[in-house]
Amino acid sequence: MYACIDLGSNSFHILIAEYIDGQIKIVERCSDSVQLGEDVRKTGSISPAAFKRGLDCLQHFKTLMDQYPLEQYWALGTNTFRVTDNVQKFIEAARDIGIEISPISGVQEAVLIYAGVTSTLPVSENHRLVIDIGGGSTEVIIGHNNSRLLTESMAIGSVAWRDKFFSPKTPDPILLDEQLDAATAASESVFNGISLAMRKAGWHEAYASSGTVKMLAAICQAHGFGKGEIKLAALIALKPRIIAAIAGDEDLPGLKERRRELLLPGLAVLVGLMQCYAVDSISFSATSLREGMLDFMVKNKKTLAIMQNSQLPEVSLTDNS
């Protein structure tokens, strides 16, 4: 039995699964909107409030893990663990709880995300575009079966874009519209940095994971734009409705209240990406980093002793691009 812990800049996740006769069975999964990356762009540090939220969540995860006969667990820290000056204190505090955390690079994160997303897809000769919009970074991968042609981690995410472009609880729809346009233009500019490499690699199918994409897919579905798929035309058409709902603090079909404050920045990031790369439609993937971690653990049992010491086996996760 295995546990995979994904410590993102917005949410912390845990997945517990068992591997029996070549089959993976998910036993437990849960998440918490910790927002460890709150204000990191401005301060460069994990704030005291976020620090406490993160440790409280890890204590809950440890209690959950203690209920199962785990053979191994793996806890990975993503963007906030890469960019903050007090992250070592957080790692030491987590160790006191009983959880060892391994910070990973953006490329390593992208490799595991690609593995997680493609683990549930049928074998195909098509080039696949995979993206994951996190709180502090967005991973962009183009692959062909198990080979990656492009692997990038971009310094843009829903929490970072909220802190940079959106004022807390702005009630003015005109101002919100201006903020959204500015955030979308900035998003497109960031993604344009790898547009030449994207065109060179090319793709036929596009998939996106993460809570931001799940949220936008649910809103599109609730408004009659199809299930499990996000069309750029639908996001543009829904823009006035979304702004009106946020400005008026009204219900928006498909939106969970806990993700409300990340709706506009998440929309800006995804629209900017889709416009930059001319992606008309993208399919939501329910699997991502955690499933990639699980896939790696199951297929690389010889490295379990290394992983228990909180070391990421670099040689197995090197970039193929």
C-alpha positions as a Markdown table, in Angstrom:
| # | Residue | x | y | z |
|---|---|---|---|---|
| 1 | Met | 0.0 | 0.0 | 0.0 |
| 2 | Tyr | 1.3 | 3.4 | -1.0 |
| 3 | Ala | 0.6 | 7.1 | -0.2 |
| 4 | Cys | 1.4 | 10.0 | -2.5 |
| 5 | Ile | 1.4 | 13.5 | -1.1 |
| 6 | Asp | 1.3 | 16.4 | -3.5 |
| 7 | Leu | 2.1 | 19.8 | -1.8 |
| 8 | Gly | 1.1 | 22.5 | -4.3 |
| 9 | Ser | 1.1 | 26.2 | -4.0 |
| 10 | Asn | -2.7 | 26.2 | -3.7 |
| 11 | Ser | -3.8 | 22.8 | -2.5 |
| 12 | Phe | -2.3 | 19.9 | -0.6 |
| 13 | His | -3.4 | 16.5 | -1.8 |
| 14 | Ile | -3.0 | 12.9 | -0.5 |
| 15 | Leu | -3.7 | 9.7 | -2.4 |
| 16 | Ile | -3.6 | 6.3 | -0.8 |
| 17 | Ala | -3.7 | 3.2 | -2.9 |
| 18 | Glu | -2.9 | -0.5 | -2.9 |
| 19 | Tyr | -1.3 | -2.6 | -5.7 |
| 20 | Ile | -2.7 | -6.1 | -6.0 |
| 21 | Asp | -2.1 | -8.5 | -8.8 |
| 22 | Gly | -0.9 | -5.8 | -11.2 |
| 23 | Gln | -3.9 | -3.6 | -10.5 |
| 24 | Ile | -3.9 | -0.2 | -8.6 |
| 25 | Lys | -6.9 | 0.4 | -6.3 |
| 26 | Ile | -7.4 | 3.9 | -4.9 |
| 27 | Val | -8.3 | 3.5 | -1.2 |
| 28 | Glu | -8.4 | 7.1 | -0.1 |
| 29 | Arg | -7.9 | 10.6 | -1.5 |
| 30 | Cys | -8.5 | 14.0 | 0.0 |
| 31 | Ser | -7.3 | 17.6 | -0.4 |
| 32 | Asp | -7.2 | 20.9 | 1.4 |
| 33 | Ser | -6.9 | 24.5 | 0.0 |
| 34 | Val | -3.9 | 25.5 | 2.0 |
| 35 | Gln | -2.7 | 28.2 | -0.3 |
| 36 | Leu | 0.9 | 27.9 | 0.8 |
| 37 | Gly | 1.9 | 30.2 | -2.0 |
| 38 | Glu | -0.2 | 33.1 | -0.8 |
| 39 | Asp | 1.7 | 36.4 | -1.3 |
| 40 | Val | 4.9 | 34.5 | -2.1 |
| 41 | Arg | 5.3 | 36.6 | -5.3 |
| 42 | Lys | 5.5 | 39.8 | -3.1 |
| 43 | Thr | 7.3 | 38.6 | 0.0 |
| 44 | Gly | 9.4 | 35.6 | -1.1 |
| 45 | Ser | 8.4 | 33.8 | 2.0 |
| 46 | Ile | 5.7 | 31.4 | 3.3 |
| 47 | Ser | 3.5 | 33.6 | 5.5 |
| 48 | Pro | 2.9 | 32.7 | 9.1 |
| 49 | Ala | -0.8 | 32.0 | 8.4 |
| 50 | Ala | 0.0 | 29.8 | 5.4 |
| 51 | Phe | 2.8 | 28.1 | 7.3 |
| 52 | Lys | 0.3 | 27.1 | 10.0 |
| 53 | Arg | -2.4 | 26.0 | 7.5 |
| 54 | Gly | 0.2 | 23.8 | 5.8 |
| 55 | Leu | 1.3 | 22.1 | 9.0 |
| 56 | Asp | -2.3 | 21.6 | 10.2 |
| 57 | Cys | -3.0 | 19.9 | 6.9 |
| 58 | Leu | 0.0 | 17.7 | 7.1 |
| 59 | Gln | -0.9 | 16.7 | 10.7 |
| 60 | His | -4.3 | 15.6 | 9.2 |
| 61 | Phe | -2.5 | 13.6 | 6.5 |
| 62 | Lys | -0.3 | 11.9 | 9.0 |
| 63 | Thr | -3.3 | 10.8 | 11.1 |
| 64 | Leu | -4.9 | 9.5 | 7.9 |
| 65 | Met | -1.7 | 7.6 | 6.9 |
| 66 | Asp | -1.4 | 6.0 | 10.3 |
| 67 | Gln | -4.7 | 4.2 | 9.7 |
| 68 | Tyr | -3.2 | 2.1 | 6.9 |
| 69 | Pro | -0.4 | -0.4 | 6.6 |
| 70 | Leu | 1.7 | 1.6 | 4.2 |
| 71 | Glu | 4.7 | 0.1 | 2.5 |
| 72 | Gln | 5.9 | 3.5 | 1.4 |
| 73 | Tyr | 4.9 | 7.1 | 1.0 |
| 74 | Trp | 6.3 | 9.9 | -1.1 |
| 75 | Ala | 5.7 | 13.6 | -0.3 |
| 76 | Leu | 6.7 | 16.1 | -3.0 |
| 77 | Gly | 6.8 | 19.9 | -2.7 |
| 78 | Thr | 6.3 | 21.9 | -5.9 |
| 79 | Asn | 6.7 | 25.6 | -6.8 |
| 80 | Thr | 6.5 | 27.2 | -3.4 |
| 81 | Phe | 9.2 | 24.8 | -2.2 |
| 82 | Arg | 11.4 | 26.0 | -5.0 |
| 83 | Val | 11.1 | 29.8 | -4.5 |
| 84 | Thr | 10.6 | 30.7 | -0.8 |
| 85 | Asp | 13.4 | 31.6 | 1.6 |
| 86 | Asn | 11.9 | 29.9 | 4.7 |
| 87 | Val | 11.0 | 26.6 | 3.1 |
| 88 | Gln | 13.6 | 24.7 | 5.0 |
| 89 | Lys | 11.9 | 25.6 | 8.3 |
| 90 | Phe | 8.6 | 24.3 | 6.9 |
| 91 | Ile | 10.3 | 21.0 | 5.8 |
| 92 | Glu | 11.9 | 20.7 | 9.3 |
| 93 | Ala | 8.5 | 21.3 | 11.0 |
| 94 | Ala | 6.9 | 18.7 | 8.7 |
| 95 | Arg | 9.6 | 16.2 | 9.7 |
| 96 | Asp | 8.7 | 16.7 | 13.3 |
| 97 | Ile | 5.1 | 15.7 | 12.4 |
| 98 | Gly | 6.5 | 12.6 | 10.7 |
| 99 | Ile | 6.4 | 13.5 | 7.0 |
| 100 | Glu | 9.6 | 13.9 | 5.0 |
| 101 | Ile | 9.2 | 16.3 | 2.0 |
| 102 | Ser | 11.2 | 16.3 | -1.2 |
| 103 | Pro | 11.2 | 19.6 | -3.1 |
| 104 | Ile | 11.3 | 18.9 | -6.9 |
| 105 | Ser | 12.2 | 21.0 | -9.9 |
| 106 | Gly | 9.6 | 22.2 | -12.4 |
| 107 | Val | 10.8 | 19.8 | -15.0 |
| 108 | Gln | 10.6 | 16.8 | -12.6 |
| 109 | Glu | 7.1 | 17.9 | -11.7 |
| 110 | Ala | 6.2 | 18.1 | -15.4 |
| 111 | Val | 7.6 | 14.6 | -16.0 |
| 112 | Leu | 5.4 | 13.1 | -13.3 |
| 113 | Ile | 2.3 | 15.1 | -14.4 |
| 114 | Tyr | 2.7 | 13.7 | -18.0 |
| 115 | Ala | 3.0 | 10.2 | -16.6 |
| 116 | Gly | -0.1 | 10.7 | -14.5 |
| 117 | Val | -2.3 | 12.2 | -17.2 |
| 118 | Thr | -1.3 | 9.6 | -19.9 |
| 119 | Ser | -1.6 | 6.7 | -17.5 |
| 120 | Thr | -5.3 | 6.6 | -18.1 |
| 121 | Leu | -5.3 | 7.3 | -21.9 |
| 122 | Pro | -5.3 | 4.7 | -24.6 |
| 123 | Val | -2.1 | 4.1 | -26.6 |
| 124 | Ser | -1.9 | 6.5 | -29.4 |
| 125 | Glu | 0.6 | 7.5 | -32.1 |
| 126 | Asn | -0.6 | 11.1 | -31.8 |
| 127 | His | 1.5 | 13.8 | -30.2 |
| 128 | Arg | -0.3 | 14.9 | -27.0 |
| 129 | Leu | -0.2 | 18.3 | -25.3 |
| 130 | Val | -0.5 | 18.1 | -21.5 |
| 131 | Ile | -0.8 | 21.1 | -19.2 |
| 132 | Asp | -1.3 | 21.5 | -15.5 |
| 133 | Ile | -2.1 | 24.9 | -14.0 |
| 134 | Gly | -1.0 | 25.1 | -10.4 |
| 135 | Gly | -1.0 | 27.8 | -7.9 |
| 136 | Gly | 2.5 | 29.0 | -8.6 |
| 137 | Ser | 3.6 | 27.3 | -11.8 |
| 138 | Thr | 2.1 | 25.8 | -15.0 |
| 139 | Glu | 3.7 | 22.8 | -16.5 |
| 140 | Val | 3.5 | 22.3 | -20.3 |
| 141 | Ile | 4.5 | 19.0 | -21.9 |
| 142 | Ile | 4.3 | 17.6 | -25.4 |
| 143 | Gly | 4.8 | 13.9 | -25.7 |
| 144 | His | 4.5 | 10.8 | -27.9 |
| 145 | Asn | 3.5 | 7.7 | -25.9 |
| 146 | Asn | 6.2 | 7.5 | -23.1 |
| 147 | Ser | 8.6 | 10.0 | -24.8 |
| 148 | Arg | 8.5 | 13.7 | -24.1 |
| 149 | Leu | 9.3 | 16.1 | -26.9 |
| 150 | Leu | 9.0 | 19.2 | -24.8 |
| 151 | Thr | 9.0 | 19.6 | -21.0 |
| 152 | Glu | 8.6 | 23.1 | -19.5 |
| 153 | Ser | 7.6 | 24.6 | -16.2 |
| 154 | Met | 6.4 | 28.3 | -16.5 |
| 155 | Ala | 6.4 | 30.8 | -13.6 |
| 156 | Ile | 2.6 | 31.4 | -13.8 |
| 157 | Gly | -0.3 | 30.1 | -11.7 |
| 158 | Ser | -3.7 | 30.9 | -10.3 |
| 159 | Val | -2.5 | 32.0 | -6.8 |
| 160 | Ala | 0.4 | 34.0 | -8.2 |
| 161 | Trp | -1.9 | 35.7 | -10.8 |
| 162 | Arg | -4.5 | 36.5 | -8.2 |
| 163 | Asp | -1.9 | 38.2 | -6.0 |
| 164 | Lys | -0.5 | 40.1 | -8.9 |
| 165 | Phe | -3.5 | 41.3 | -10.8 |
| 166 | Phe | -6.7 | 41.0 | -8.7 |
| 167 | Ser | -7.7 | 43.2 | -5.8 |
| 168 | Pro | -9.5 | 41.3 | -2.9 |
| 169 | Lys | -13.3 | 41.4 | -3.3 |
| 170 | Thr | -13.4 | 44.0 | -6.1 |
| 171 | Pro | -17.2 | 44.7 | -6.6 |
| 172 | Asp | -16.8 | 46.8 | -9.7 |
| 173 | Pro | -17.4 | 44.8 | -12.9 |
| 174 | Ile | -15.6 | 47.3 | -15.1 |
| 175 | Leu | -12.5 | 47.1 | -12.9 |
| 176 | Leu | -12.7 | 43.3 | -12.9 |
| 177 | Asp | -13.0 | 43.3 | -16.6 |
| 178 | Glu | -9.8 | 45.5 | -16.9 |
| 179 | Gln | -8.0 | 43.3 | -14.4 |
| 180 | Leu | -8.9 | 40.1 | -16.3 |
| 181 | Asp | -7.8 | 41.6 | -19.6 |
| 182 | Ala | -4.5 | 42.6 | -18.2 |
| 183 | Ala | -4.0 | 39.3 | -16.5 |
| 184 | Thr | -4.9 | 37.4 | -19.7 |
| 185 | Ala | -2.5 | 39.5 | -21.8 |
| 186 | Ala | 0.3 | 38.9 | -19.3 |
| 187 | Ser | -0.4 | 35.2 | -19.3 |
| 188 | Glu | -0.2 | 35.1 | -23.1 |
| 189 | Ser | 3.1 | 36.9 | -22.9 |
| 190 | Val | 4.6 | 34.4 | -20.5 |
| 191 | Phe | 3.5 | 31.4 | -22.6 |
| 192 | Asn | 4.7 | 33.0 | -25.8 |
| 193 | Gly | 8.3 | 32.4 | -24.5 |
| 194 | Ile | 8.1 | 28.8 | -25.7 |
| 195 | Ser | 5.7 | 29.2 | -28.6 |
| 196 | Leu | 8.4 | 28.4 | -31.2 |
| 197 | Ala | 9.3 | 25.2 | -29.5 |
| 198 | Met | 5.6 | 24.3 | -29.2 |
| 199 | Arg | 5.0 | 24.8 | -32.9 |
| 200 | Lys | 8.1 | 22.7 | -33.7 |
| 201 | Ala | 6.9 | 19.8 | -31.6 |
| 202 | Gly | 3.3 | 20.0 | -32.7 |
| 203 | Trp | 0.4 | 18.0 | -31.2 |
| 204 | His | -3.0 | 16.5 | -32.1 |
| 205 | Glu | -4.7 | 16.1 | -28.7 |
| 206 | Ala | -4.7 | 18.4 | -25.7 |
| 207 | Tyr | -5.3 | 17.5 | -22.1 |
| 208 | Ala | -5.3 | 19.7 | -18.9 |
| 209 | Ser | -5.3 | 18.7 | -15.2 |
| 210 | Ser | -5.5 | 20.5 | -11.9 |
| 211 | Gly | -8.2 | 22.2 | -9.8 |
| 212 | Thr | -8.3 | 25.3 | -12.0 |
| 213 | Val | -9.1 | 23.3 | -15.1 |
| 214 | Lys | -11.6 | 21.1 | -13.2 |
| 215 | Met | -13.4 | 24.3 | -12.0 |
| 216 | Leu | -13.6 | 25.8 | -15.5 |
| 217 | Ala | -14.7 | 22.5 | -17.0 |
| 218 | Ala | -17.5 | 22.3 | -14.5 |
| 219 | Ile | -18.7 | 25.8 | -15.2 |
| 220 | Cys | -18.6 | 25.1 | -19.0 |
| 221 | Gln | -20.7 | 22.0 | -18.5 |
| 222 | Ala | -23.2 | 23.7 | -16.2 |
| 223 | His | -23.8 | 26.3 | -18.9 |
| 224 | Gly | -24.4 | 23.7 | -21.6 |
| 225 | Phe | -20.9 | 23.7 | -23.3 |
| 226 | Gly | -20.3 | 19.9 | -23.0 |
| 227 | Lys | -18.9 | 17.6 | -20.4 |
| 228 | Gly | -15.2 | 17.1 | -19.7 |
| 229 | Glu | -14.1 | 19.5 | -22.4 |
| 230 | Ile | -13.2 | 23.2 | -22.4 |
| 231 | Lys | -13.5 | 25.2 | -25.6 |
| 232 | Leu | -11.9 | 28.6 | -25.9 |
| 233 | Ala | -15.0 | 30.0 | -27.5 |
| 234 | Ala | -17.0 | 28.9 | -24.4 |
| 235 | Leu | -14.6 | 30.6 | -22.0 |
| 236 | Ile | -14.9 | 33.8 | -24.0 |
| 237 | Ala | -18.6 | 33.6 | -24.2 |
| 238 | Leu | -18.9 | 33.0 | -20.5 |
| 239 | Lys | -16.6 | 35.9 | -19.5 |
| 240 | Pro | -19.4 | 38.5 | -18.9 |
| 241 | Arg | -21.4 | 36.0 | -16.9 |
| 242 | Ile | -18.4 | 35.1 | -14.8 |
| 243 | Ile | -17.4 | 38.8 | -14.1 |
| 244 | Ala | -21.0 | 39.6 | -13.1 |
| 245 | Ala | -21.2 | 36.7 | -10.7 |
| 246 | Ile | -17.8 | 37.6 | -9.1 |
| 247 | Ala | -18.7 | 41.3 | -8.9 |
| 248 | Gly | -22.1 | 40.6 | -7.4 |
| 249 | Asp | -20.9 | 37.7 | -5.2 |
| 250 | Glu | -23.7 | 35.6 | -6.8 |
| 251 | Asp | -23.9 | 31.9 | -7.4 |
| 252 | Leu | -22.4 | 30.7 | -10.6 |
| 253 | Pro | -23.5 | 27.2 | -11.8 |
| 254 | Gly | -20.6 | 24.8 | -11.7 |
| 255 | Leu | -18.4 | 26.9 | -9.3 |
| 256 | Lys | -17.5 | 25.6 | -5.8 |
| 257 | Glu | -17.4 | 28.5 | -3.3 |
| 258 | Arg | -13.9 | 27.6 | -2.0 |
| 259 | Arg | -12.5 | 28.2 | -5.5 |
| 260 | Arg | -14.3 | 31.5 | -6.1 |
| 261 | Glu | -11.3 | 33.8 | -5.6 |
| 262 | Leu | -9.2 | 31.8 | -8.0 |
| 263 | Leu | -11.8 | 31.8 | -10.8 |
| 264 | Leu | -10.7 | 35.0 | -12.6 |
| 265 | Pro | -6.9 | 34.4 | -12.3 |
| 266 | Gly | -7.4 | 30.8 | -13.4 |
| 267 | Leu | -9.5 | 31.9 | -16.4 |
| 268 | Ala | -6.8 | 34.4 | -17.3 |
| 269 | Val | -4.1 | 31.8 | -17.3 |
| 270 | Leu | -6.0 | 29.2 | -19.3 |
| 271 | Val | -7.3 | 31.7 | -21.9 |
| 272 | Gly | -3.9 | 33.2 | -22.3 |
| 273 | Leu | -2.4 | 29.7 | -22.9 |
| 274 | Met | -5.1 | 28.6 | -25.3 |
| 275 | Gln | -4.9 | 31.9 | -27.3 |
| 276 | Cys | -1.1 | 31.8 | -27.4 |
| 277 | Tyr | -0.9 | 28.2 | -28.7 |
| 278 | Ala | -4.1 | 28.3 | -30.8 |
| 279 | Val | -5.7 | 25.6 | -28.7 |
| 280 | Asp | -9.4 | 25.6 | -29.6 |
| 281 | Ser | -10.4 | 22.7 | -27.3 |
| 282 | Ile | -8.8 | 20.9 | -24.3 |
| 283 | Ser | -10.0 | 17.8 | -22.4 |
| 284 | Phe | -10.0 | 17.7 | -18.6 |
| 285 | Ser | -7.8 | 15.0 | -17.1 |
| 286 | Ala | -8.8 | 13.8 | -13.6 |
| 287 | Thr | -5.3 | 12.3 | -13.2 |
| 288 | Ser | -2.2 | 14.3 | -12.7 |
| 289 | Leu | 0.9 | 14.6 | -10.4 |
| 290 | Arg | -0.3 | 12.2 | -7.7 |
| 291 | Glu | -1.1 | 9.4 | -10.2 |
| 292 | Gly | 2.2 | 10.0 | -11.9 |
| 293 | Met | 3.9 | 9.6 | -8.5 |
| 294 | Leu | 2.0 | 6.4 | -7.9 |
| 295 | Asp | 2.9 | 5.1 | -11.3 |
| 296 | Phe | 6.5 | 5.8 | -10.7 |
| 297 | Met | 6.5 | 4.1 | -7.2 |
| 298 | Val | 4.9 | 1.0 | -8.5 |
| 299 | Lys | 7.2 | 0.7 | -11.5 |
| 300 | Asn | 10.4 | 1.5 | -9.6 |
| 301 | Lys | 10.2 | -0.6 | -6.5 |
| 302 | Lys | 14.0 | -0.9 | -6.4 |
| 303 | Thr | 14.2 | 2.8 | -5.6 |
| 304 | Leu | 11.9 | 2.6 | -2.6 |
| 305 | Ala | 14.8 | 2.7 | -0.1 |
| 306 | Ile | 16.1 | 5.8 | -1.7 |
| 307 | Met | 12.7 | 7.5 | -1.7 |
| 308 | Gln | 12.2 | 6.7 | 1.9 |
| 309 | Asn | 15.1 | 8.9 | 2.6 |
| 310 | Ser | 13.3 | 11.7 | 0.8 |
| 311 | Gln | 15.6 | 11.7 | -2.2 |
| 312 | Leu | 14.2 | 12.0 | -5.7 |
| 313 | Pro | 15.9 | 9.5 | -8.1 |
| 314 | Glu | 17.0 | 12.1 | -10.7 |
| 315 | Val | 18.2 | 9.5 | -13.2 |
| 316 | Ser | 14.8 | 8.1 | -13.6 |
| 317 | Leu | 13.1 | 11.5 | -14.1 |
| 318 | Thr | 15.5 | 13.2 | -16.5 |
| 319 | Asp | 14.1 | 15.3 | -19.3 |
| 320 | Asn | 13.9 | 13.7 | -22.8 |
| 321 | Ser | 13.2 | 16.9 | -24.6 |
